[in-house]
Amino acid sequence: KGGLESERQQYIIHGGKTPNNELSDKMYVMSVVCKNNKKVTFRCTEKDLVGDVPEARYGHSIDVVYSRGKSMGVVFGGRSYIPSAQRTTEKWNTVADCLPHVFLVDFEFGCSTSYILPELQDGLSFHVSIARNDTIYILGGHSLANNIRPANLYRIRVDLPLGSPAVNCTVLPGGISVSSAILTQTNNDEFVIVGGYQLENQKRMVCNIVSFEDNKIEIREMETPDWTPDIKHSKIWFGSNMGNGTVFLGIPGDNKQAVSETYYFYMLKCAEDDVNEGQKTFTNSQTSTEDPGDSTPFEDSEEFCFSAEANSFNGDDEFDTYNEDDEEDESVTGYWITCCSTCDVDINTWVPFYSTELNKPAMIYCSHGDGHWVHAQCMDLA
């Protein structure tokens, strides 16, 4: 978006999980500072919160609602590590669904308040959230405690009068069972849900159209995209919304190898008249074996300015939603293979064997024969 609107646009970043299995409870506000020709300068400011601060988490949603000329952030769901008192060496990286509390975050004053709604009984992660004016719709998600993907559909309405906010929740019929799906908007009153999983090791190939009319929500299946064979046969996929009804999808390049570092990316246009012809290979990632020095640098890369100062925010600012659609189904990646005839590593019972292992067994590449990956503990190493 150009002009003044792009300069007012701001993005909220909260939580997330790093490759080192660290979780963050930080909250940042990113905004465009200035535009100079093709160069865009951003400022990322950490927002200090007081009150009921949401714990560090991932797999949650954060949206912004508008009511009576005011705005408020809404955090819901996600996973976090089990309490420190319950963490042992064997369970150090064990996570659990966060309590089903709804957090309202005031970005102007940095206040956070949690609400317990009787309709929300179970914690959910990797759900789909849609924000419209003063309402947020929560669809699907995964309950780790029950290991199910219930066909949820909740409507959370936030009223922001001069006094204390009022939050209420309504359970609606017609939900869908999906986790880690991607949401893209095709017009003012219509969204498309793409991808995700319907079971732990089964992708959800069906897409859904979510339409709104007179504050009523309707979810229906749309014509299935013409998925390529690579996408159909891939066990895992991931992606993000690119805006304007376009979804960016990625899959591992070679599922036969234990560790694959090449990925193939696709763009899927979700406008109804372009679904079957809009999908195409977009680009391939650079593999780790290539010399980084041979790579072409980005000529007009964005410049980021990080600041810890607390800024005040105009209530009329336009916030985009931020969803961490991290993939929870680590069990289906190439790590979990039968590496040799005597391999006894069980995905359901595996616990760290070496002190350097975190949530997956260490693997060593054996060059014998055609070469293959072997779990370190299966090689009887000291």
N, C-alpha and C positions, 0 to 999 in steps of 0.2 A: 504494500500500500504506500502511496506517495503522498507528498505534501504534509500538511500539518498533522493529519491523522496518524501517519507513521511515527512522527515525533512524539505523539502522546501515547503511543502503544507501549504497554509494559507487559512483562512476563514474570510469572511467579515460579520460583524453583524451590522445592522443599524435599528433604529426605533423599533416599536413594541408597543403593548398595554398591560398594566399590569392589574391584577384583580381589582385594585383600580381605573381603568379608567384613568390612567396616560399614556401620550404618551412621547416617548423619541426621541430626535433628535441626540443622540450620535452615533458615529461611532467607531467601534472597529475592530482591526485586531488580530485574534487569530492564533497562530502558535505553532508547536511542538518544544519545546526547546531541550529535550533529551529523550532518551529511556533507561531505566535501567531494564533489565529482562522484567517483565510484566508491570512495572510501567511506565506510560507516563506522562511527565510534559509539560503543556501548558503555554504559556504566552499570556495574553489578554491585548492589549495595546490600550488605547483610542487615537484616531486620531483627532487632532484639525484641523478644516477646516476654511478657509477664502474664501471670495468671496460670491457667491450665494449659501449659505448653505441651503440644503433642510430642510423644516420645519418638525417638529415632525409628524410622520405618522405611519400608519399600513396598511396592505393589499396591500403593494407595492411590487416591485421587484427590486433587485440589482444584476447586472451581471458585468462581466469583459470582455472587448474586447481587441484584440491584433491587432496592425497595425504598420508596418514599425519598428518592433523590440521594440515597446513600448506598455504599457498596460494602460488601463483607466477604472475606474468604471462607470457604467451607472445606475442611479436611475430613476425610472418612476412610476407614478400612486400612488395609496393609498388614504387613508382618513385621515382627521385631524379635529380637533374641529373648529367650526365656529369662525370667528374673535372675539376677546374679546369684542369689542364694541357691538356686536350683542348678546352676551351671557347674558341671564337673568336667574332667578331662575328656570323657567320652561324649558328653553332651554340650561341649563348649560352643559349637556352631549350630545348636538346635534352635529353630525358630518356631514361633507360634503366631496365630492370628491375633492382631491387636483387639482390644475390647471394642464392641460396636458403639463407640461414642462418636458423636458428631461435634467437631470443633468449629467455632466461629472465630475468625481472626480479623481484627480491626487493623488494617494496614496503616492507618493514619496515626493511631496512638500506640500500636504494638501490643494491644490487649488480646488475650485468647481465653475463650470460655468453652468448657465442654458441656454437652447435653446428653442425657440418657433418655432414649426414646423407647417405649415398651414394644413398639413394632419391630425394632431391630434387636434380635435375640442372639445372633451369631456373628462373629467377626468374618469379614470377607476380604479377599485380596484379588487383584487383577480383574476387577469388575470394569464395566463401562459406565461412565457418568456423562450426563448431558445437562448443561446449565442453560436455563431460559428465564430471563428476568429474575423473579424472586424464587424460582423453583429449580430443584435438581432432581433428575431421575437417575436411579441406580439400577443397572441391569446386570444380571448374571453374577459372575464372580466364583471364586473357589474357596470352600471352607476346608481349612487344613485339618481341623479337629475331626470332622466327619468324612473327609476326603470325598466330597461331593461338589458338583457344580449345579446348585439349585436354580430353577427357572425363576429367579427373583425379578421383581419390578416394584421398586419403591419410589414414592414421590415425597420429597422433603421440601417443605415450603418454609421460607424465612421471612418474617415480617420485622421491619426495622423502624419502629416508632421512636418518639423522643426518649422514651424510657428504655427498659430492658427489652432485648429482642425476643421474639416469640418463634419457636421452632416446633413444627408438627410434622408427623410422618403418616403416610397412608399406603397401605399395601394394595397394589393394583393387579388385576388379572392380566394374562397374556404375556408373561415374561418369557425369556429364552435362557437356555443353559449354555453358557460359554464363558471362557476365561481367556485373558490376555488378547482380547480382540482389539482391532483398530477402528476408531471412529473418524469419519470424514463427513463434512457438511456439503451438500449439493445445492441447497438453496435456503432461504430464510426459514422455511418450515419443514425441511427434510434432511435427514442424516442417513448414512449407510454404515452398517457394521460389517467389517471384513476380517477374515482370518480367525485366529484363536484356536482353542481346543475344546472339544466336547468330552473327551476322556484324557487321562494322563498321557497316553501315547497315541492319540488319534486326533488329527487336525479336524477342524470344523470347516468344511469346504463350502458350506452354504452361506450366502450373504443375505442380510436383512435390511429392509428399508424402514426407517423410523420416521413417521410423519406426525405433525401436530396440526390440529385444527380446533379452534375454540377451546383451547386449554385441554384438549383430549389427545392422548397419545395412541398411536396405532402402529403395530409392528407386523410386518408381512415379509415373506420371502421374496427375493427378486430372482431374476433369471441368473442361473449359475454362470460365472465367467468361464471362458474357454481356457482353463488352466493348462499350462504346458506340462508335458510328462515329468520334467524335473521337479516341478512344484508338487505334482500329484504324489510322486514317490518319496519325496523328502519327509523325514520324520519330524523335523522341526522347521519352523519359519518364524520370522519376526518382521517388524516394520514400523512405520509411522505415517501420520497424516501429513500430506504435502500441501493441503489447502485446495480449494476449488474442486473438490470432489475427486482428488487424486491420492492414491495410496502408494507408498514406497515399500516394497516387499523384498526380503532377502532370505536366501537359503544357503546351506553349506554346499560348497562346490563338489565335494567327493565324500559321500557318506560311508564309503568302504574303509577309509583310513581311520585309525584311532584318533588322530588329531588332524583336523583339516583346517588350513588357514586361508583357503580361497573361498570366496563367497560370490554368488551370482545375485544380481539385483534386478528387480522388475518394477515397472510403473503400471498401476492398474487404474484406469479412468472409470469412475463409478457413476457417471451420468448414464441414464438408462439407454440412451441411443448409442453409447460408445463402449458398452461393457465388453462386447465380444471382439471388437477390433482395436480396443485401446491398450491392450496388454502387450508389452514388448520388453525385451531385455534392455536394461538401461546402461549398466556398466559392470565391470568385474573389479573386485578389490585387488590391491597389490599384495602378492604373497610375501611371506617373511623371508624367503630365500633371495629375493631381489635386493640389489644394492640400493639403499635409500639415496645414495648420491646420484643415481641415474634417474631418479624420479623428477618429474616436472613440478617445480614449486608453484603454489598458488600466488598469482600476481596481485590480486586485489583482496587479500585476506582481511577479515574484520579485525579491528583493534579493540581490545577489551580493557576497560579501566575498572579495577576492583577497588571498592571503598568500604570501610567499616563504619562510616558515618551514618547516623540515622536521619533520613530525610522525611519531610512531611509530604503526603500525597493528596492530590486533589480528588475529591469524591467523584468528579466527573470523568476521571481517567478511565480509559478502556483497558480492561485486563483480559489477557488470553488465559485459557485454562492450561494446566500442565498435568499430564498424566505419565507416570512412570510405568510403561508397559513392559516391565522386565519379565523375562520368561521363567516361570517357576519350575518347569518340567525338566530339571537337569538330569533326571534319570534316563532320558532317552538319547543323550548325547553319546558320542563315540567312545567316551571314557569307559562306559559299561559294556565291555566285551569279554568274551572268553578268550583269553590271550594265549593259552596253551592247554594241552590235554589235561594237565594236573591243576589248572586254575580252580580255586575254590572261593573266589571273590563273589559274594552275593550282594546285589544292589540293596536288598531289603535288610541285610544284617551287617553291612560293612561299617567298620569303625576304624579310626586312624590307626595305622600300623607303625608309622614313623612319626617322630615329633614334628616334622616339617609338613606333614599332610594336614589339609584343612577340611575340605568337604569332598575330596575325590582322592582315589588311590594314586600314588606316584607311579609313573610309567617310564620305562626305558626302551629305547629303540634298539632292537637286536638286528644286526646286519647279516646274520646267518641266512643262507638261502636267498629268497626274494626279499627278505627283510620284513619285520613285523614289530608291533609294539607289545611289550610284556609288562605286566604289573611288577613293580619292584619287589614286592613281598613274595611273588611267585618265583623269583630268581634266587631265593635263599641267600640274599646279600647280608653282610654283617650290619 
